[in-house]
Amino acid sequence: MTVLLDTRIPRTLDGLVRDWAREEHRGASLEAWLFEDEAARRAAEKAFARAGIEARLRSAYKPLLHAVLEDIDTRDLKRFTLRYPVHAEAKPLRFLSEAYPLAALLDGVETQFEAGGANLTYRVTAEYRDGRIAEHQVFAPNRLRKNHVDETDLTPTGWLKVTKRPGGAPDIDNAVETEAESVFDKVMAAIAAHQWPAEEPYAETIAIDVAMSGIERVLPYGDEVMSTREALHEDFYFSLLEFFKHKSGRPPEDRGVQPGQIVPDIRAGEGDAHVRLELRPFGPPQDPARPEQNLETADAAPSLAQIEREFLNLPGERFEGRSHEGRPIRGLYRAGPRPAVLVSSGQHANETSAPVGALRAMRQLLADPDANIAFIPVENPDGYALHGRLCESNPRHMHHAARYTSLGCDVEFGRERPTAEIGARLKALELSGAQLHVNLHGYPAHEWTRPFTGYLPRGFELWTIPKGFFLILRHHPSWAERARFLVEAVTKRLAAIPGLVEFNRRQIEICSIHTGGTPYEIINGVPALLTAEDRHPTPLTLITEFPDETIYGEPYRFAHTVQMTTVLAAEEAFAAMMAEMV
């Protein structure tokens, strides 16, 4: 075990109260923007009031949305006009995205969102049914900072404004680095300063343990929640991947870098932030215990042990690969007269509805002796185990640290180690000769942000806001007509699932308002993206994307039902299509 950083960072809110809630500042007016929840900010305002200081403490994270929730009267609202900032150092729609899910929270109100100036201020006109009109200006504190790959980001930051200071002291109006920003900067500096080995992987586990205050606020729309601790996890995980890609000379879109397992574990704490960065060995594989469930009605991800038991009850020839930490990657092939189909799930292990949906589909398909199926329920068991562990403290966080293997690469891009995770898929294709691969996935069920590196998740901007259940069909160029047939047939059957078309319609509507449009087709009420490319070994690869990473209960049951139906519909449509070609 090697410790790279172990330090405490003073809580900015506590320092602000200590320095300013004093007799010598009586009569002053103070505004501050912090990465703190409303309860903590209101308690500090009371401390300032007792010292004779008028104070208003605001959120530096998603300030416009917090202003609507905390300051702007939305009762009896008729029309809401928003002019959002457009800054030269940020993507044009960044601040419109940052206002999400405002359009959903103002359901029933006429809204108009339009581009404004570059001065980092949202301008709001609120018109009420009784004829009142209120104008609001909402400051969005940001600063330019150099990032870990020598680029410049415009990032949310703390800010302090003080006026009416006793004795004619000058006003204060400047950025303040909060402990949240400092935690991020110190970890990234320690990563950059370390002498990493010349060859990958650079470590077994790169562990980032943080305990700190922050925002955890559930919103009254879908699965939406504002969480600065979740955002810090996301920023750490993808920033380290970007750092190691940059270090190795790989392009930003590369998914084959193998730095080791990157594990940010960000937990709620009181007072000063505590951060510890260390390199750890794996130790023996340990899989978190989870309650046994009926898969047909499962309301959360089952344990790896239950998935294995359910898998062993299915008929077929067994094969397996081996994960980097030593867990088995189990697969089966059961031959039949229909065209072969490979079904896989759990490639990205924090996408939790896929294995359950796949297992439910397998029970039906393999009960038919004509079905010709290869199946892998969890392609990334190390990630699945990590996800379970991280969910024990933060069940509503996305935990993208569990997305890739414990080597740090995507399963699909681990071809230089064919005996590891990708080996099970290659064996399934060898046994079956499948020409259709149904690859079940998910994506965030609430907004995905990276505030300390510019807010939007670089390279994944398409997935930052939920937009319903989504299909991606990649096909070899000569299979274009068959790809269109397949997606039409599958979406037609999906559209019959009660509630799915309306679920998609609502999410697409809100997403398009905050992202400027819909860069995909809508086929039978299902968003779909068809692309011609040769990189997959199968001529047809159907990828599902359900917004599932943080859902439980009835939404989770709905998700794995949709996943199951997709598998059944795809196998049926593929068999019909191939029969017509004979």
N, C-alpha and C positions, 0 to 999 in steps of 0.2 A: 504494500500500500504506500503510495506517494502522495503527500499533501502539497498541493500547489498554492492553496489560499485558504486561510481560516481567519475570518475577521468579523468584527461587528461594525455596523455603520449607523450613526445616530439617526433617529427618526426625525425627519424634517419638521413635521407638525409639532413635536415636542420642543424642538429648538426654537421654532417660531413663537410659541407661547412663552417660553422662557426668556427670549430676548426682547419681546415687544409688549407683553402684558405686565408692564411696569409703570410705576408712578410717573417717571420722567417722560413717558409717552402719552399721558392722559390727554384726551381731546383729539388725538390723531384718528384718521380714518384709514383702515387697512383692508386691502383685498389680496387674496392669495389663491393660487391654483396648485393643487396637490393631487397625488395619486392615493386618495383616501376616500373611504366611504362616507355617506352623508351623516351617519350618527357621530362619527369621530369629528367631522368638521363642525357640526352643530355644538358639540360639547366644548370644543375649543373656542367657538364664538362666545359662549357663555363666560368662559374664563377671561376673554378679552373685555367683555362688558363689565365684569366685576372690577376691572382695572381702569374703567372709564374710557375704553377705546371702542369705537364703532368698527366692527370687523365683519366681513363676508368672505367665507372660504368656499371656493368652488372646485370642481373637478377638472384636472388637467387632461383626463382621459375622456374622450367623447363629450366635450364641453357643451355642445349644442343640445344633445340629447338630455344631459343632466339639467340644463337650463329649462327645457320643456317640462321635465319631471318635477323640478324643484321651485322654479321661479315664475314661469310664464303661465298665466291663467288660461286653461284650455276648456273651462266650463262654458257652455253655450256658444262655442266657437263656430263661426260660419265659414270663414275663409282664412287660409294660412299661406302667406307668401314668404318663401325663403330664398335669399340670395347668398349663395355659398362662396367662400374664397376660392380663387384659382391662382396658384402660386407657380412661378417659373421653375422652382426646384422640386415640384411634386407633379404627379400625374394629374391631368386636368380634372378628373372626377374624384380625386382622393377625398376632398372634404364633403362631397355629396355622399360618398360611401360611408364616411365617418358619421354622418347624420342617421344612418340606418339604425333601427327600423322605424324611423319617425313616420313614414307614410302609413305603416300598419297601426301605429298608436293613435293616429289621427283619423281612424276609420270613420267615414261619414262626414268628414270635413272636406270642403273643396281645397285642394292644395296646388300650389304652383312652385316648382323648384327651378331656379335659374342661376346661371353663372354670374358671379359678382367680381369684385376687385381682388387685388393681391395683398391686401393689408391684414390678412389673418383674422378677419372679423365676419361672423355671420350677421346678416341683417334680416330681421323678421318683421313682417307686418301682420298683425293679428286683427281680424275683423269679426265682430260679434253680432249676434242676431238682434240685439237691442240698438245697433247703430254705432257702438263704440269702436274706436280704432286705436290700437296700441302698437307703438314702434319699439323694437328691442334691438340692441347690439350685443352680440355674444362673442367675446374675445376667445380665440383658439390659440393658446400660447404654444409656440413652436420655435425651434432653433435649428440651425444648420450644424451638422457634426460629421466628422470623418468616420467612416465605418471600418469594419474588419477586413474589407477587401479594397481599401484605399479609394472608396467612392464617397460622395457626400449625400447624406440623407437629410430631409426636413422632418424633424421628429417632435412629437409632443414633449413638453417640458414643464417644470414648475415655474411659477412666476410670482413676483411680489410687487404690489403697488401700494405706496403709502403717501397720503396727502394730509394737509392740515397739521403738520408736525409743530409742536410747541417751539417757541423761540425763533420762528421763521426758518427752521431747518429745511434744506432742499427736499423736494419730492423724490421718491424712489419709484422707478418703473423699469424693472429688469428681470431677466431670467434667473431662476434659482435651481441649481441641480438638486433634485430630490434624492432620497435614499434609494428609490426604485431605479433611477437612472444610474446612480453610483454603483449599485449591485451589479447591474449589467456591464458597465464599463470595467469594473475591477476584474470580473471573471474573464471578459474578453481579453483584457490586457495580460492576465496570467496565462491564458491559453497561447497568446502570441509570443510571450517571453519564454515559454518552456522549450527545452531542446528535445524535440520529438525524434523518434528513431527514423532512419532513412527509409525503411520499408513499412508498408501497411500490413496488418493493422497496427496503429500506433499505441494502442492500449487494449485491455480487455473491456473494462468499463470506465468511462469518463463520467464521474458522478458529480453533479452540482446540487447540493442540498442548501435550500434557502428557507428561512422562517421570517416572515415579515407581515406587516399590516397591508391593507389594500382594499380594493373594491370587489365585492361579490354581490351583485344585485340582479335578481330575477326580474325579467320584464314580462308584461302581460300580452305576449304574442309568441305563439309557437314554443320553441325550446330556447328562446333568446335569453341570454344572461350576459351581463357585463362583468368581466373578471380580469383584474390587472395581474393576478397571480397566474392565471391560465395564459394570458398574453406573454408573460415573462418566460414561462415554459416554452412556448412556441418560438419566441425570439431566440432563446438560448439554443434550442435544438437545431433550428435551421441556420442560425448564424455560425454555429460550429461546423456544420456540414459545408457551408459556403467557404469558411476559412480553410478547411482541409482540401477542398477542391482547388481553391486558389493556390494553396501551398504546393499541390501536386501538379499544377499546370492544366487541370481539367477545366472544361467550359462550365458555366453556371448551371446548365440543364443536365449535367451528368448525374446519373444515379448509381454509378458503379464504384464510387470512392468507398474505401473500407477503413475508416479511422478506428473502428471499434464501436462498442455500444455507448451511445451518448444518453445519459439519464438525468435530466433536470427534474428534481423533486421539490416543488415549490409549495410550502405549507403556510397556513395562517400562523402569525406570531404576534406578540404584544411588544410594544416599545421598540428598541433598536432592532434593525435587521441583522440577522446572522447568516453568513454565507460561508460554505465550506466546499472547496473544489479539490477532489482527490482522484487518483487513479487506483482502481480496485480490481482484484482478480474476481473471476466469476464465482467460484465455489460450486458445490454440487447443485444441480438443477432443483429448484423448489417451485412448485406450482401452487398458487393461492387456492384455498378451499372456497367453493361456492355452493350454494344450496342446490340439491337435486331438483330438477324441474321436468314437467311434461313438455317435450319440445313443441307440441302443437299449440300450447298456450304460454310458452316461456316469456317472461317479462324482463329478462336481463340475460346477458351473456352467460352460458353455462361454463362449468369448469372444463379444463382439458381432460380430466379423468372421465367426466360424463360423455364428452364428445367421443373419446376412445371407446367407451362401452357401447354407445349407440352405433359407432362405425363397425365394431366387431360383430354386430347382429346382422349386418348386411351381407348378402352373398357375393362371391367373386374371388378371383385370384388376388392374393395380397402381395404388395411390394412396399418398400419403404426407403426413404432417404434418412439422413441424419443431420440435425441442426448443428450450428457451430458450438453451442453449449452442450450438445449431446442428447437432445431430445429426439425421439423418432418422428419422422414425417410420414404418416401412414397414407397409403393409397390402395385402390383396388381396380381391377378390370373384370367386367363380366361381359362376355361376348354374346351377341345375338344377331339375328338376320337384318335388323334395321341398320342404317348408317351410323357409324361410331361417333359419339360425342364425348368430349372431355369436359367435366365440370370441376371447377376448383374454387376455393374460397379461403379466406384468411391470409391472403398475400400481404395485405396491410392489416395488421392484427388489431388495430384500434377501430376497425370498421366492423362492428360487432354483430350485425344482423345476418351477414352472409353465411357463416357456418350453420346456423340454425335453419335458415331457408333452404340451404343446399341439402342438409340431412333430411328435412321433411320431403323434399322433392325426390331424393334417392329412395325413400321408403315406397313411394308410389311407382317410380320408374322400374326399380329392380324387382317389383312384384310381377312385372310383365316379362315373360321369358323372351319376347322379341327385342327388348331394349338392349342396345349395345353401348355400354357406358364405362368410361374410366372416371374415377372420382378421387379427389384429394380434399378432405374437409378443412384442414388447417395447414397451409403451406409455410407459415412462419410461427411455429410454436414458441420460440424464444420470445418473440414480440408479444404473443398472446399471454404468456405468463407475466411478462413485464407490465402489460396493460392491467391485468388483474391486480397486481401489487400496487400500482399507482392509483387505481380507483378506490383502494381501501381508504385513502385520505382525501381524495378529490374525485368523487364519482361523476361530477358534472363537467369535468375538464376533458378536452379532446385527446390529450396525451399522444401527440404525434411521435414521441420518443419510441412508441411501440409500433410505429409504421413499418420500419425496415428491420432487417435481421440484426442479430447481435454483432455482426461484422460492420454494420453501419450502411450496408447497401440494400437496394431494392432486390427482392427475390428474383425478379425477372432479369436483373442485370448482373447476376452472380455467375456468369457462364464460365469464368476461369476456375471455378471450384465446382464442377458438375456433380461431385459426390455429396455436396451439401444441399441447401434448400432447393435450388433449381433442379437437382437430380431427380426428385420425385416427379416433377412435371415432364422432364425428358423421358423418364421411364414410362409414364402413362401414355405419351405419344407414340413411343416405340411399340408398346404392346397393342394399342388400339388402332393406330393409323388414323386417328380422328381428324376430320377436316373442319369441324366446328369446335371451338373452345368457348364455353360459357364461363366467364371469369367474373365472379361476384365481388362487388366492392361497395364501399360507402364513402361518405364525405361529411364535413361538419354540419350538424343540425342547427348550430347557431353561428353567429359571425366569427370569422377567423381573422385575427389581427396580429400585427407585429409592431407595436408602437415605438420601440426603441431603434428600429431600422426603417422608419418611414411609413409605418402603419399598415399598408397593404402587404400581404405575404408574397414576396417576390417569386415569380415563376408559377404561382398558383392563384393568380388574381381571379381566374374564372371560377374558383371554388370558394371565394371568401364569404359569399352570402348564399344561403340555401335557395335552390330554384326547383324544388320538387324532385321526384324520381326521374333519373336521367339515364339514357342509353347511349353508349358509344359503340359503333360497329366499324371495326377496322377490317378491310378486305383487300385481298390481292386484286390488282387492277382488272384482271380478266373475270373476276367474280362480282362485278358491280351490279349486274342485273339480279343475281341471286341474293346479294346483300339487301337490295331494296325489297325483294319479295319477303325475305326473312323478317326484316324490321317492321314491315307493314303487318304481317301475320301476328308477330309477337305483341305489338302495341295494340292491335285490335282486341286480343284476349285480355291484355292488361287493363284496357279501358272498361272492361266489365267488372273489375274489382270495385265494390261499393266504396265511394269516397275518394278514389285515387285521382280521377280527373279534376275534381274540385280542389283537392290538396295541391295538385300541380298548378292549377290555374292561379290560386291565391299566392303561392310562393313565387311563381314566375312574375306575377303582377308587381309585387313589392320589390323583388330583386331588380326588375327592369327599371323601376323608378330611380333606384339608388345606384345603378351601374350604367345607365344610359342605353339599355336595349337588350335584345335577346340574340346572341350570335349563334343560333342553332335553329333547327327545324322543330316544329311541333307536329308530331304524327299521331293521330288518334288521341290527342290530349297528353302525349308523352314527349318531353323534349328529347331530341335525338341528334347525334352528330355522326355522320358517315364519312369515313376517310379512306382513300385508296393508298395502301402502303404494303411493302413486301417484308417488313422486318419480323413478322410473326411466322412461325413454322406452319400454322394452320391457315388456310385461305380465308376462313371466316373466324373472327374473334369478337364475340359479343360481350361487352363489359357493362355491368350494371353499376349505377351510382345512386344509392339511397342516402338521404341526409340522416345518418343513424349514429354518429359517433358518441352521442351523449344522451340517448333517449332510453326510457324505461317504461314499463307498464304497457298500456294499450298502444301508444305510439310504436313501441318496440315490436309488439305482436303484429301490428299492421305492416311494419317494415319487413319482417321475415316472411310474412304471407306474400308480399309483393315479390320478394326474392325467389321464393318457391315457385310462384306462378310463372315467373320469367323462365326458369329452367324447364318447366313442363311445356310451356308454349314453344320455346325454342327447339326442344327435341322433337316435338310433334311437327312443327313447321318444316324443320330441316328434313325429316323423314319424308314428308309429303313432297317437298321440292325435289329431293334426289330421286324419288320414285318416278316422277314425271320425266326426268332426264334419261332414264334407262331406255 
